[in-house]
Amino acid sequence: MRRLQAAWLGLLISGAVLVLMDLVSQVLIRINGVPAVGVLGGALILLALTSMMNWLSKEAWEQRNRPSGEQEV
């Protein structure tokens, strides 16, 4: 779980850095009018957030379907 959390944190931080770099420099690279670095940063942030939501949903589903007498070890 620690590795997964570290991966999430890394994706969020790198995404935020890319978006901030793009904002500070007033758009580093434009491809057909789209700020490429900012879009890549946003995609990394979205990837981290969807992964987190998927993991939380999986954990909640397992807990919901666990018999009431069974304890998690």
C-alpha positions in Angstrom: 0.0 0.0 0.0 2.9 2.4 0.7 4.2 2.0 -2.9 0.7 2.7 -4.2 0.4 5.9 -2.1 3.9 7.0 -3.1 2.9 6.5 -6.8 -0.2 8.6 -6.2 1.8 11.3 -4.5 4.4 11.3 -7.3 1.7 11.6 -10.0 -0.1 14.4 -8.2 3.1 16.4 -7.5 4.5 16.0 -11.0 1.2 16.9 -12.5 0.9 20.0 -10.3 4.5 21.0 -11.2 3.8 20.7 -14.9 0.7 22.8 -14.7 2.4 25.4 -12.6 5.4 25.5 -15.0 3.0 26.1 -17.8 1.1 28.9 -16.0 4.3 30.6 -14.8 6.0 30.6 -18.2 2.8 31.6 -20.0 2.6 28.4 -21.9 5.8 26.6 -22.7 4.9 24.5 -25.7 1.8 24.9 -27.8 0.7 22.2 -30.2 -2.1 23.5 -32.4 -3.0 26.1 -29.8 -3.1 23.6 -26.9 -0.7 24.1 -24.0 0.9 20.7 -24.1 2.8 20.8 -20.8 -0.3 21.9 -18.9 -2.4 19.3 -20.5 0.1 16.6 -19.6 0.1 17.8 -16.0 -3.7 17.8 -15.9 -3.7 14.2 -17.3 -1.3 13.0 -14.6 -3.4 14.6 -11.9 -6.5 13.0 -13.4 -4.8 9.6 -13.6 -3.8 9.8 -9.9 -7.3 10.8 -8.8 -9.1 8.1 -10.8 -6.7 5.5 -9.4 -7.4 6.7 -5.9 -11.1 6.6 -6.4 -10.9 3.1 -8.0 -8.9 1.8 -5.0 -11.3 3.3 -2.5 -14.3 1.9 -4.4 -12.6 -1.6 -4.5 -12.0 -1.5 -0.7 -15.5 -0.3 0.0 -17.0 -3.1 -2.2 -14.9 -5.7 -0.4 -15.9 -4.4 3.0 -19.6 -4.3 2.0 -19.5 -7.9 0.8 -17.6 -9.3 3.7 -19.7 -11.4 6.1 -20.5 -9.5 9.3 -18.7 -12.0 11.6 -15.5 -12.0 9.6 -12.7 -9.7 10.9 -10.0 -8.1 8.7 -6.5 -9.2 9.8 
